[in-house]
Each structure stands twice: as structure tokens, then as C-alpha cells.
Amino acid sequence: MASIDLNKVLDKAWADKSLPEILAAPVDALKGVSERDGELLKEAFGVKTVADLAHLKYVRWAQALSALDAASK
């Protein structure tokens, strides 16, 4: 089972929320993502929530390419 330290990836206000709440949260709930960053992601890609970002095809493509590179080493 995968796990993650939510305190390391989420702003403090979101660290104690349930996973469904976090996925429905605006992307600025992620540590290091500002409200302006969230606005730009919405404008450029239609990303409104953490789940939208996770499902963004460009993110998935980049992850796949990175995994392929790691597997080739």
C-alpha cells in the first residue's frame, strides 16, 4: 500500500482533511503552489482541483516518460 506524508505535500489547512476533500481541493492546497499558480493552471489547462491536476494528460505523459527513463538505467 502506498503512503505519503501529507504534511510534506499539503498546506497546513489541508493536512488533516480526508482524501476525497483533498482531491476536490483547489491546487493551491498543495505546498508550494500559490493561488496565482492555480489561476494559471485553470487558464491554461482547465485545472481547478488537485484531482484535475493528477488526471491532466500532460502530467501523466511526463510521468510515463520519466518512468521509462528510470527503467532504462
N, C-alpha and C positions, 0 to 999 in steps of 0.2 A: 504494500500500500504506500502510495506517495504521500509525503508530508511537506509542509513548508512553515517556516516561522513567520506568521502574519505580521509580527511587529517589525520585521525587516522589509516587508514589501508594501505595507499599507500605512497611510497616515493614522495617527493615534485614534482619531474619531471612528475609524472603521475596523480596528484590530479586534474588537470584541463582537462584531456582527456575525451573523450566520453566513454561510457560503452563498445561499440564494440572494441575500441582501448585498453582499459584496459584488456578485456578478451583475446585479442590477444597478450598482452604484455608478456615478459618473467616473470617468477615467482619472480625474484628479484625486480620487481616493487612493490611487497608487502613489507610493512615496516617490518624490522627485518629479511628478507630473503636475504642472501648475494648471490653474483654471484656464489660462491663455492657451496652454498646450492642448487642453481638452477642446477649446473652441476651434483651434486649428485642425485637430483631428476630425471634428464634426464637419467643418467646412470642406476639408479635402476628401474625406472618405466616408462621411456619414456616420462616424463612430460616436456614439453617445454614452455607452456603458462599458464597463470592464469586459463583459461578455462580448460586446460588439468588437472590441479590440482583439480579444482572443480568437474570434472567428474571422477576422479580416484576412482575406486570401493572401495578401502581400506578406503578412506576418507569418502565415503558415508556409508560404513558399520559401521565405528566408530561413525559417527553422529547418525545413526539409533540406535545403542546400547546405546548411551548417552541419546537420546530422550526416549527410553524405560525405562531406569533407572529413569529419571526425572518424567516420567508419573506414575511410580510405587510408588512414595513417597507421 
